[in-house]
Amino acid sequence: MTGVARVLQAVLNGAWGPGESAVVPRDPAGLAAAAADAVAAGAREVRIRPRTPCGGASLSPRVVGPALAAVRRAVRVPVAVAVDAWAEPDPARRVARIRAWEELPDLAWVAWHEPGAEETAAALLARGVAVEAGLRAGTADPDLFARSPAAPRVRRIVAEAPDDGAGPWALAAAHGPVPVLLHGTGPAAWPVLRLARRLGMDGRIGLEDTLSLPDGTRARSTAEQVRAALSDGP
């Protein structure tokens, strides 16, 4: 691949279960090791989804804190956390969790179409955590975000687009000086990363978005995917 996104974020884990991929890190030690490898491979940020010992996502301080602390001991780049309904479905409880955090991420991704997104973003900003506004194709995200009083305060828009490049990225790109990270998931992950580079946007890659390399073979780690994204090969 040629060219490179302005910022390449490594997304280390996601909703995968142990039966889907044994290489996806889940505990703090695994996340820290994966983060160190991804940064050594060239990633400039990392994103994690803290998981309980049973494997479920959680925003509890007892889960988020150890994961962030372990990753921060391993890398010196910004660390992002996904803050959404998958991690905590109840909006009020989500805000309460954020207010109880002792270890804070540098960035937090908020799914703008979910109930409580505005309150979640406000709680994060009040704690001094930069907000990534997650916009998804086929949802009301772009319109909701355009009307949001929090829009001028977000650090970055994270726009998810299908492999044809359609979706909310067009609104995101036109939203003044706010940086845009464009990404896809599954089969769209690599084509959309190429599109992000062509458009001069930030991009991301990792086992959260796809388990594959550009040629379709199974990736052994996010670091391997980062190296592929930054290489000059096909």
C-alpha positions as a printed Julia matrix, in Angstrom:
234×3 Matrix{Float64}:
   0.0     0.0    0.0
   1.19    3.52  -0.64
   0.65    6.65   1.35
  -0.19    6.85   5.03
  -2.93    8.34   7.16
  -2.03   11.46   9.12
  -2.5     9.58  12.4
  -2.77    5.81  12.51
  -4.65    4.51  15.55
  -4.26    0.87  16.55
  -7.55   -0.62  17.77
  -6.45   -3.57  19.86
  -9.62   -5.47  20.76
 -13.38   -5.31  20.45
 -16.46   -7.47  20.74
 -14.76  -10.69  19.64
 -15.31  -13.71  21.84
 -12.62  -16.29  22.63
 -14.06  -18.62  20.01
 -13.65  -16.02  17.25
 -10.0   -15.21  17.74
  -7.55  -16.32  20.37
  -5.12  -13.56  19.34
  -7.36  -10.69  20.54
  -6.06   -9.35  23.88
  -8.5    -9.02  26.78
  -6.74   -8.61  30.12
  -4.51   -5.64  31.1
  -1.27   -7.53  30.51
  -2.39   -8.66  27.06
  -3.53   -5.16  26.12
  -0.24   -3.67  27.32
   1.82   -6.13  25.29
  -0.32   -5.58  22.19
  -0.08   -1.81  22.6
   3.7    -1.92  22.91
   4.01   -4.05  19.77
   1.6    -1.84  17.79
   3.42    1.36  18.76
   6.78   -0.23  17.93
   5.29   -1.1   14.52
   4.38    2.55  13.93
   0.97    3.29  15.49
   0.68    6.77  16.98
  -2.34    6.06  19.19
  -3.98    2.99  20.69
  -7.6     2.27  21.52
  -8.79   -0.36  23.98
 -12.03   -1.86  25.21
 -11.45   -2.83  28.86
 -12.89   -6.26  29.64
 -13.85   -7.99  32.87
 -12.14  -11.28  33.86
 -15.2   -13.02  32.42
 -14.68  -11.26  29.09
 -17.51   -8.71  29.16
 -16.97   -5.04  28.36
 -17.13   -2.67  31.32
 -16.66    0.98  32.23
 -16.23    0.21  35.93
 -13.25    2.01  37.49
 -12.06   -1.4   38.72
 -11.84   -2.56  35.1
 -10.88    0.61  33.21
  -8.23    1.71  35.72
  -6.0    -1.39  35.61
  -6.27   -1.64  31.82
  -5.25    1.99  31.31
  -2.47    1.8   33.88
  -0.98   -1.3   32.25
  -1.12    0.19  28.75
   0.38    3.48  29.91
   3.31    1.66  31.46
   3.94    0.08  28.08
   3.53    3.05  25.71
   3.85    6.82  25.63
   1.17    7.61  23.07
  -2.47    8.74  23.53
  -4.75    5.97  24.77
  -8.44    5.92  23.8
 -11.33    4.01  25.35
 -14.67    3.21  23.72
 -17.53    4.55  25.87
 -20.76    3.17  24.46
 -23.84    1.07  25.16
 -21.95   -2.16  24.62
 -19.72   -1.29  27.56
 -22.57    0.17  29.65
 -26.13    0.15  28.24
 -27.69    2.46  30.85
 -26.88    6.12  30.01
 -27.15    7.34  33.62
 -24.92    4.54  34.87
 -22.47    5.27  32.05
 -22.13    8.87  33.26
 -21.77    7.7   36.86
 -18.98    5.34  35.83
 -17.12    8.16  34.07
 -17.39   10.37  37.13
 -15.95    7.57  39.28
 -12.87    6.91  37.13
  -9.57    7.43  38.87
  -7.4     6.64  35.86
  -8.46    8.72  32.85
  -7.97    7.95  29.16
  -6.64   10.61  26.84
  -9.54   10.1   24.44
 -12.98    8.52  24.67
 -15.14    7.45  21.73
 -18.86    8.24  22.04
 -21.43    6.68  19.66
 -23.52    9.7   18.73
 -26.67    7.78  17.77
 -26.99    6.1   21.17
 -29.28    7.45  23.92
 -27.3     9.55  26.36
 -24.52   10.5   23.94
 -24.72   14.21  24.82
 -24.63   13.51  28.55
 -21.78   11.05  28.09
 -19.75   13.58  26.12
 -20.43   16.28  28.71
 -19.27   14.03  31.55
 -16.07   13.2   29.7
 -15.32   16.82  28.87
 -15.93   17.77  32.49
 -13.25   15.26  33.51
 -10.81   16.68  30.96
 -11.06   13.69  28.61
 -11.03   14.53  24.92
 -14.07   13.25  23.01
 -14.12   11.38  19.73
 -17.58   11.68  18.16
 -18.49    8.37  16.53
 -20.66    8.77  13.41
 -22.0     5.76  11.53
 -23.45    5.4    8.07
 -27.16    4.61   8.02
 -27.9     6.26  11.37
 -29.03    9.69  12.49
 -25.51   10.48  13.71
 -24.59   13.23  11.2
 -27.77   15.23  11.8
 -27.6    14.77  15.56
 -23.98   15.81  15.62
 -24.56   18.85  13.42
 -27.13   20.12  15.94
 -25.13   19.22  19.04
 -23.82   21.98  21.31
 -20.87   19.69  22.04
 -19.82   19.53  18.37
 -17.32   22.43  18.54
 -15.66   20.86  21.58
 -14.88   17.38  20.27
 -11.27   16.49  19.53
 -12.05   14.44  16.46
 -14.86   12.89  14.45
 -14.58    9.13  13.97
 -16.66    8.32  10.91
 -17.42    4.73   9.98
 -17.95    4.25   6.26
 -18.7     1.2    4.07
 -16.14    0.16   1.51
 -17.61    2.4   -1.18
 -16.75    5.44   0.93
 -20.35    6.58   1.36
 -21.8     7.6    4.7
 -21.17   10.28   7.29
 -17.61   11.09   6.32
 -18.81   13.74   3.86
 -20.48   15.74   6.65
 -17.51   15.07   8.89
 -15.05   16.35   6.3
 -17.03   19.55   5.93
 -17.32   20.19   9.67
 -14.84   23.02   9.9
 -11.42   22.38  11.41
 -12.36   19.27  13.41
 -10.02   16.4   12.39
 -11.63   13.28  10.96
 -10.67    9.64  11.43
 -12.3     7.52   8.76
 -12.55    3.75   9.19
 -14.43    0.64   8.17
 -15.04   -2.73   9.77
 -14.86   -6.28   8.48
 -14.29   -6.39   4.7
 -14.44   -2.58   4.59
 -11.53   -2.01   6.99
  -8.69   -2.04   4.47
 -10.49   -0.29   1.57
 -11.62    2.51   3.88
  -8.12    2.89   5.32
  -6.9     3.45   1.77
  -9.67    6.02   1.27
  -8.67    7.81   4.48
  -5.13    8.18   3.17
  -6.33    9.52  -0.17
  -8.49   12.08   1.61
  -5.74   13.09   4.05
  -7.73   11.91   7.07
  -6.65    9.99  10.14
  -7.13    6.23   9.97
  -7.16    3.18  12.16
  -6.55   -0.54  11.92
  -6.46   -3.45  14.3
  -8.14   -6.59  15.52
 -11.19   -4.64  16.71
 -12.1    -3.78  13.12
 -10.85   -6.83  11.23
  -9.05  -10.09  11.92
  -7.43  -10.03   8.48
  -4.47   -8.59   6.62
  -4.93   -6.77   3.29
  -4.58  -10.03   1.34
  -7.34  -11.68   3.38
  -5.1   -13.95   5.46
  -5.63  -14.08   9.22
  -3.57  -11.54  11.16
  -1.49  -12.72  14.09
  -1.62   -9.35  15.87
  -2.6    -5.71  15.51
   1.11   -4.94  15.17
   1.23   -7.08  12.04
  -1.71   -5.1   10.65
  -0.03   -1.79  11.5
   3.11   -2.87   9.67
   1.01   -3.84   6.67
  -0.77   -0.47   6.75
   2.52    1.44   6.81
   4.37   -0.7    4.29
   4.94    0.15   0.67
   3.85   -3.3   -0.48
   0.58   -4.15  -2.26
